[in-house]
Amino acid sequence: MPRLSDTMTEGTIAKWLKHPGDQVQKGEILLEIETDKATMELEAYESGVVEKVLVDEGQTVPIGQPIMLIGDGSGQETGGGGDTATVAPSAPEAPGEAPSAGASPTPQPSPPQAGEGESKPAEPQRSYGYGFPADETALAPGGGATGAGPAQTEPQQAAPAPAANGEVRASPMARAVARELGVNLAAVQGSGPAGRVIRADVERAAQGTGGAAATPSPQPSPSGRGSETTPAAPAPVAAQAGPDQEIEEIPLSNIRRITGRRMVESLQSAPHFFLTALIDVTDLLALRVQINDQLAEGERRVSVNDLIVKACALTLRAIPEVNVSFAGDKILKKKRIHVGIAVPTERGLTVPVIKDTDQKSVGQIARESQALIEKARAGRLQPADFSGGTFSVSNLGMFGIEHFTAVINTPEAAILAVGAALKEPTVVNGEVAIRDRMRVTLSVDHRALDGADGARFLQELKKLLEAPLRLLVQ
């Protein structure tokens, strides 16, 4: 498991694209890995033959732990589990084959995997892992990064934990796909280790091409490892509602789990203080309309957030004391300004970064932010897209939120929370007028900044947003 970002400590196997027996060339995509930031593709470091897949789809392992063996192909007969009997049927282009096809002749050649041979051939290209750990936070086979893959499998299979009555054994990825596609896992025949339902089984069931079992529950097929189970109907089904069906367990995505852990660490380690400013954005909203009216058909429209991001970048240039990080016994002052934008996705919150934001026009920021948002929601951010941020903006104004405070995205020293623009009565030149006003709140790490630093930042930001033409000439 490689380190795909500077903050990554573990990764989840989202999807295997190469399987035992496949030839691979250096640079070919082997699999998709879900990290704390996004789902990314991993390329082969060397050419060769896939001899063994060591980790199931949906399983989380720490960086440095082996997840696949690539050699000259000779290890398939002696590597344990990657034998030649599994090579022939591993054709990903035939997902519609019934999982029972070819099941009878294949268990015999795989004695090294005790208790696993009879179920593996049902989905040979997906089921070469060693079971999911009893706790999602536990390490994968062997609990460390130094042990050899095959040697780690013995303890995993030695003490299988049978599924509780009325529950279905399934991988986290399978549960997530089942919820998305509306598939009842109780009616899906598992082809993973010891009958566990995996992602491919759910996809086949959703397409009606096989995988649906005649019996309503696969309890007789205990998982090879772990106590993670899912209710018989992960999506709410009225007909099956009952005292034990009123709660749906939703496994955390890697992004949401890591984000939650880091937010706790941020609040515990960084002493936050909050400063709120009320800004008249009447002219800012009018400028946005004027800009968008001048754009050609099909050009990316400028959002309020794009203007705020530009204003923050220029403010950081004017108040460089805020563009810093706390580093124990010193403060790191950043010479370049990279503003991150908080983007909610189905997997959790991500913060892609616009590099050298102060050097880019509002139009460039609009186009780049849109591209980053689309990549984030598709789970296709690359490490360069979310690394190196020096300041962040979190905007909930589009949801009608008037005011909130945001948790600092460490190691940055501050984050701006942006509320909605509301029409409010205010006094202008001695007369009451209706103006558009917005509340913004700066969360600041008191280890790196004092209250006066944050106040000067908001003063400068207020000046820019209330005289927005300056955003177009700086």
Secondary structure, DSSP 8 states (H G I E B T S, - for coil): ----STT-SEEEEEEESS-TT-EE-TT-EEEEEE-SS-EEEEE-SS-EEEEEE-S-TT-EEETT---EEEESSTHHHHSSS--GGGTTT--TT-TTS-TTTTTTTSSTT-TTSTTTTTTGGGSTTT--S----SSTTS-SGGGSSSS-HHHHHHHHHHS-----TTEE-B-HHHHHHHHHHT--GGGB---SGGG-B-HHHHHHHHHTSS-B-SSS--TTS--SS----EES-SS--GGG-STTSS-------HHHHHHHHHHHHHHHHS-EEEEEEEEE-HHHHHHHHHHHHTS-TTS----HHHHHHHHHHHHHHH-GGGSEEE-SSSEEE-SS--EEE-EEETTEEE--EETTGGGS-HHHHHHHHHHHHHHHHTT---HHHHS--SEEEEE-GGGT---------TTBSEEEEEEEEEEEEEEETTEEEEEEEEEEEEEEETTT--HHHHHHHHHHHHHHHHSTTHHHH-
